[in-house]
Amino acid sequence: MRPLTPLAALAALAALSTVTACGGADDGGDPKGKSGQGTVTVRIPDPGNAGVLARGKKDGSLDKALAAVGAKVAWTGSAGPFAPAAQAMNAGRLDIATGSITSGITSLSQSPGFAFFTATDPDPVGEGILVREGSDITSVQDLVGRKVAVNKGGTGEYLLLKALAKAGIPADKVERVYLRPDQTAAVFNAGQVDAWAVWSTYAVAEIGTGKARFVADGSAIGSDNYSLNAVRSDFAKEHPEIVKALYAYLHEHSAKEKKDPAAYLNVFTDAGPTAVNGKAKDVQIAFTGKGGTVDPIGPEDIERFETVARFYADQKVTPGKVDIAAHLLDVEKLS
């Protein structure tokens, strides 16, 4: 499964550090947001032009769902990599963010001020090891001695290391080139790296040109790279009813998106850098239709999270095994 807003990162990324508003009730109102005396503001990264939150922003359905529990949304910056979002939650500047379990684990290895409250199954088709059409790389084994672009500590590095481990290839036989995802396409297309370990947010555009393909996708790699929604810990303690309402909204509408992916693309505009058209649109629709939905975190999910945490420790991505279970919420039991 893929992140809720797979194309959001194609929008111009506004720095999360510019967010300065504080969470909680407006101007001395009811801190719980239930009595009608005040409204709680929930700060969420702007979803851009695609996905459940983008459509909810446009049609007012998200506002309606939050209003029922005395809350309203404030869009802050833009959706993008989870690491800066985690930093913003830790600093009390953001309340909700979406990210992968892989980037989540590296963020938890520091001083987390957030917890995860939903899980979406790993993406079987929209993430993997991307190579250019015409490349002589036809299998993971062919990556030996090559350069592969990855985002450090996140999905890209995980996918590469997982693919190599499954193929029995020592990690040091492949050169990892650490790049920010939004800076990698130009390097990849210029041939400065041989492959790119990447997810659908960026893979769709490359595959859509007809000039790139996956040499191994998430299913072939055996990826446990869940997409998760995180909430600032203090916000969850103070406003559990809002977190539950947000979960219910995401669960319902992610199921609708899976059934009708096209309705969640080009939500605000069908032109410009945030729009997806042509073959790329067909690719995205196919990926979304095979993806998962936003669900509560269950015991089987936690087992797989722990597997990723152990793998990251074994691969020296984190200094030790991160206790992921200590930072999970059972959204159905919040009260």
URWO-V982219 format. One record per residue. N is the residue number from 1. RES is the residue in one letter. SS is DSSP state (H for helix, E for strand, C for the rest). Layout:
N	RES	SS
N	RES	SS
This chain:
1	M	C
2	R	C
3	P	C
4	L	C
5	T	C
6	P	C
7	L	C
8	A	H
9	A	H
10	L	H
11	A	C
12	A	C
13	L	C
14	A	C
15	A	C
16	L	H
17	S	H
18	T	H
19	V	C
20	T	C
21	A	C
22	C	C
23	G	C
24	G	E
25	A	E
26	D	C
27	D	C
28	G	C
29	G	C
30	D	C
31	P	C
32	K	C
33	G	C
34	K	C
35	S	C
36	G	C
37	Q	C
38	G	C
39	T	C
40	V	E
41	T	E
42	V	E
43	R	E
44	I	E
45	P	E
46	D	E
47	P	C
48	G	C
49	N	C
50	A	C
51	G	C
52	V	H
53	L	H
54	A	H
55	R	H
56	G	H
57	K	H
58	K	H
59	D	H
60	G	C
61	S	H
62	L	H
63	D	H
64	K	H
65	A	H
66	L	H
67	A	H
68	A	C
69	V	C
70	G	C
71	A	E
72	K	E
73	V	E
74	A	E
75	W	E
76	T	E
77	G	E
78	S	E
79	A	C
80	G	C
81	P	C
82	F	H
83	A	H
84	P	H
85	A	H
86	A	H
87	Q	H
88	A	H
89	M	H
90	N	H
91	A	C
92	G	C
93	R	C
94	L	C
95	D	C
96	I	E
97	A	E
98	T	E
99	G	E
100	S	E
101	I	H
102	T	H
103	S	H
104	G	H
105	I	H
106	T	H
107	S	H
108	L	H
109	S	C
110	Q	C
111	S	C
112	P	C
113	G	C
114	F	E
115	A	E
116	F	E
117	F	E
118	T	E
119	A	E
120	T	E
121	D	C
122	P	C
123	D	C
124	P	C
125	V	C
126	G	C
127	E	C
128	G	E
129	I	E
130	L	E
131	V	E
132	R	E
133	E	C
134	G	C
135	S	C
136	D	C
137	I	C
138	T	C
139	S	C
140	V	H
141	Q	H
142	D	H
143	L	H
144	V	C
145	G	C
146	R	C
147	K	E
148	V	E
149	A	E
150	V	E
151	N	C
152	K	C
153	G	C
154	G	C
155	T	H
156	G	H
157	E	H
158	Y	H
159	L	H
160	L	H
161	L	H
162	K	H
163	A	H
164	L	H
165	A	H
166	K	H
167	A	H
168	G	C
169	I	C
170	P	C
171	A	H
172	D	H
173	K	H
174	V	C
175	E	E
176	R	E
177	V	E
178	Y	E
179	L	C
180	R	C
181	P	H
182	D	H
183	Q	H
184	T	H
185	A	H
186	A	H
187	V	H
188	F	H
189	N	H
190	A	C
191	G	C
192	Q	C
193	V	C
194	D	C
195	A	E
196	W	E
197	A	E
198	V	E
199	W	C
200	S	H
201	T	H
202	Y	H
203	A	H
204	V	H
205	A	H
206	E	H
207	I	H
208	G	H
209	T	C
210	G	C
211	K	C
212	A	E
213	R	E
214	F	E
215	V	E
216	A	E
217	D	E
218	G	H
219	S	H
220	A	H
221	I	H
222	G	C
223	S	C
224	D	C
225	N	C
226	Y	C
227	S	E
228	L	E
229	N	E
230	A	E
231	V	E
232	R	E
233	S	H
234	D	H
235	F	H
236	A	H
237	K	H
238	E	H
239	H	C
240	P	H
241	E	H
242	I	H
243	V	H
244	K	H
245	A	H
246	L	H
247	Y	H
248	A	H
249	Y	H
250	L	H
251	H	H
252	E	H
253	H	H
254	S	H
255	A	H
256	K	H
257	E	H
258	K	H
259	K	H
260	D	C
261	P	H
262	A	H
263	A	H
264	Y	H
265	L	C
266	N	C
267	V	C
268	F	C
269	T	C
270	D	C
271	A	C
272	G	C
273	P	C
274	T	C
275	A	C
276	V	C
277	N	C
278	G	H
279	K	H
280	A	H
281	K	H
282	D	H
283	V	H
284	Q	H
285	I	H
286	A	H
287	F	H
288	T	H
289	G	H
290	K	C
291	G	C
292	G	C
293	T	C
294	V	C
295	D	E
296	P	C
297	I	C
298	G	C
299	P	H
300	E	H
301	D	H
302	I	H
303	E	H
304	R	H
305	F	H
306	E	H
307	T	H
308	V	H
309	A	H
310	R	H
311	F	H
312	Y	H
313	A	H
314	D	H
315	Q	C
316	K	C
317	V	C
318	T	C
319	P	C
320	G	C
321	K	C
322	V	C
323	D	C
324	I	H
325	A	H
326	A	H
327	H	H
328	L	E
329	L	C
330	D	C
331	V	H
332	E	H
333	K	H
334	L	C
335	S	C
